Structures are given as structure tokens and as C-alpha cells.
Amino acid sequence: MPKMKTKSSAKKRFRVRAGGSVKRSMAYKRHILTKKTTKNKRHLRGTTGVHESDAAAIRAMMPYA
């Protein structure tokens, strides 16, 4: 059997933690920032975990992670 390919979009967006959970960056921080408050933009910094209902789909996109 040939090797399975990892989806390029998934490997750029997600990382798998040591415990097996998947982390992602926050959305809504790319453009149209003038109408967003400073507090809102500050809370969008950093990373967060992927919801458990979406984790199975992300694992399918990243078979070797």
C-alpha cells in the first residue's frame, strides 16, 4: 500500500499536542480589525483546542500526526 498523504491545509493550521489533543489558532484576527475592540483582538491571540466533535475529521486529514 502507498503512504497516505497529509492534507496540506491541515498541516499548516493544526498541531497535535503530546496528550493527543489538537490545537489551533484563533479565527477573526486577519482583517477588518478597525471595527474590533482592543479587548476583542487581545483575546483572539494565542491558541486554543479544537472541539472534540471536529477532532476526528482533523485526525483523518493528518494520518501520521
CNS distance restraints for C-alpha pairs under 8 A (distance, minus, plus):
assign (resid   4 and name CA) (resid  63 and name CA) 7.06 0.50 0.50
assign (resid   5 and name CA) (resid  62 and name CA) 7.94 0.50 0.50
assign (resid   5 and name CA) (resid  63 and name CA) 7.66 0.50 0.50
assign (resid   6 and name CA) (resid  10 and name CA) 7.52 0.50 0.50
assign (resid   6 and name CA) (resid  11 and name CA) 7.10 0.50 0.50
assign (resid   6 and name CA) (resid  61 and name CA) 5.85 0.50 0.50
assign (resid   6 and name CA) (resid  62 and name CA) 4.98 0.50 0.50
assign (resid   6 and name CA) (resid  63 and name CA) 6.40 0.50 0.50
assign (resid   6 and name CA) (resid  64 and name CA) 7.58 0.50 0.50
assign (resid   7 and name CA) (resid  11 and name CA) 6.46 0.50 0.50
assign (resid   7 and name CA) (resid  61 and name CA) 5.42 0.50 0.50
assign (resid   7 and name CA) (resid  62 and name CA) 6.49 0.50 0.50
assign (resid   8 and name CA) (resid  12 and name CA) 6.42 0.50 0.50
assign (resid   9 and name CA) (resid  13 and name CA) 6.42 0.50 0.50
assign (resid  10 and name CA) (resid  14 and name CA) 5.81 0.50 0.50
assign (resid  10 and name CA) (resid  58 and name CA) 7.13 0.50 0.50
assign (resid  10 and name CA) (resid  61 and name CA) 6.45 0.50 0.50
assign (resid  10 and name CA) (resid  62 and name CA) 6.86 0.50 0.50
assign (resid  11 and name CA) (resid  15 and name CA) 7.16 0.50 0.50
assign (resid  11 and name CA) (resid  62 and name CA) 7.02 0.50 0.50
assign (resid  13 and name CA) (resid  24 and name CA) 6.33 0.50 0.50
assign (resid  13 and name CA) (resid  25 and name CA) 7.34 0.50 0.50
assign (resid  14 and name CA) (resid  22 and name CA) 6.58 0.50 0.50
assign (resid  14 and name CA) (resid  23 and name CA) 5.84 0.50 0.50
assign (resid  14 and name CA) (resid  24 and name CA) 5.12 0.50 0.50
assign (resid  14 and name CA) (resid  25 and name CA) 7.83 0.50 0.50
assign (resid  15 and name CA) (resid  22 and name CA) 5.76 0.50 0.50
assign (resid  15 and name CA) (resid  23 and name CA) 5.47 0.50 0.50
assign (resid  15 and name CA) (resid  24 and name CA) 6.83 0.50 0.50
assign (resid  16 and name CA) (resid  20 and name CA) 5.99 0.50 0.50
assign (resid  16 and name CA) (resid  21 and name CA) 5.84 0.50 0.50
assign (resid  16 and name CA) (resid  22 and name CA) 4.47 0.50 0.50
assign (resid  16 and name CA) (resid  23 and name CA) 6.25 0.50 0.50
assign (resid  16 and name CA) (resid  65 and name CA) 6.41 0.50 0.50
assign (resid  17 and name CA) (resid  21 and name CA) 5.40 0.50 0.50
assign (resid  17 and name CA) (resid  22 and name CA) 5.91 0.50 0.50
assign (resid  17 and name CA) (resid  23 and name CA) 6.91 0.50 0.50
assign (resid  21 and name CA) (resid  49 and name CA) 7.12 0.50 0.50
assign (resid  21 and name CA) (resid  50 and name CA) 7.58 0.50 0.50
assign (resid  21 and name CA) (resid  55 and name CA) 7.85 0.50 0.50
assign (resid  22 and name CA) (resid  49 and name CA) 5.82 0.50 0.50
assign (resid  22 and name CA) (resid  50 and name CA) 5.63 0.50 0.50
assign (resid  22 and name CA) (resid  55 and name CA) 6.94 0.50 0.50
assign (resid  23 and name CA) (resid  47 and name CA) 6.53 0.50 0.50
assign (resid  23 and name CA) (resid  48 and name CA) 5.60 0.50 0.50
assign (resid  23 and name CA) (resid  49 and name CA) 4.36 0.50 0.50
assign (resid  23 and name CA) (resid  50 and name CA) 5.71 0.50 0.50
assign (resid  24 and name CA) (resid  47 and name CA) 5.53 0.50 0.50
assign (resid  24 and name CA) (resid  48 and name CA) 5.57 0.50 0.50
assign (resid  24 and name CA) (resid  49 and name CA) 5.97 0.50 0.50
assign (resid  24 and name CA) (resid  50 and name CA) 6.34 0.50 0.50
assign (resid  25 and name CA) (resid  45 and name CA) 7.89 0.50 0.50
assign (resid  25 and name CA) (resid  46 and name CA) 6.29 0.50 0.50
assign (resid  25 and name CA) (resid  47 and name CA) 4.41 0.50 0.50
assign (resid  25 and name CA) (resid  48 and name CA) 6.21 0.50 0.50
assign (resid  26 and name CA) (resid  44 and name CA) 5.56 0.50 0.50
assign (resid  26 and name CA) (resid  45 and name CA) 6.68 0.50 0.50
assign (resid  26 and name CA) (resid  46 and name CA) 6.81 0.50 0.50
assign (resid  26 and name CA) (resid  47 and name CA) 5.95 0.50 0.50
assign (resid  26 and name CA) (resid  48 and name CA) 6.80 0.50 0.50
assign (resid  27 and name CA) (resid  44 and name CA) 7.19 0.50 0.50
assign (resid  28 and name CA) (resid  44 and name CA) 7.56 0.50 0.50
assign (resid  29 and name CA) (resid  33 and name CA) 7.05 0.50 0.50
assign (resid  29 and name CA) (resid  41 and name CA) 6.75 0.50 0.50
assign (resid  29 and name CA) (resid  44 and name CA) 6.61 0.50 0.50
assign (resid  32 and name CA) (resid  36 and name CA) 7.55 0.50 0.50
assign (resid  33 and name CA) (resid  41 and name CA) 7.85 0.50 0.50
assign (resid  36 and name CA) (resid  40 and name CA) 6.36 0.50 0.50
assign (resid  36 and name CA) (resid  41 and name CA) 6.71 0.50 0.50
assign (resid  37 and name CA) (resid  41 and name CA) 6.34 0.50 0.50
assign (resid  38 and name CA) (resid  42 and name CA) 6.07 0.50 0.50
assign (resid  39 and name CA) (resid  43 and name CA) 6.27 0.50 0.50
assign (resid  40 and name CA) (resid  44 and name CA) 6.43 0.50 0.50
assign (resid  41 and name CA) (resid  45 and name CA) 6.88 0.50 0.50
assign (resid  50 and name CA) (resid  54 and name CA) 6.68 0.50 0.50
assign (resid  50 and name CA) (resid  55 and name CA) 6.30 0.50 0.50
assign (resid  51 and name CA) (resid  55 and name CA) 6.35 0.50 0.50
assign (resid  52 and name CA) (resid  56 and name CA) 7.50 0.50 0.50
assign (resid  54 and name CA) (resid  58 and name CA) 6.51 0.50 0.50
assign (resid  55 and name CA) (resid  59 and name CA) 6.13 0.50 0.50
assign (resid  56 and name CA) (resid  60 and name CA) 6.31 0.50 0.50
assign (resid  57 and name CA) (resid  61 and name CA) 6.52 0.50 0.50
assign (resid  58 and name CA) (resid  62 and name CA) 6.33 0.50 0.50
assign (resid  59 and name CA) (resid  63 and name CA) 6.06 0.50 0.50
assign (resid  59 and name CA) (resid  65 and name CA) 7.45 0.50 0.50
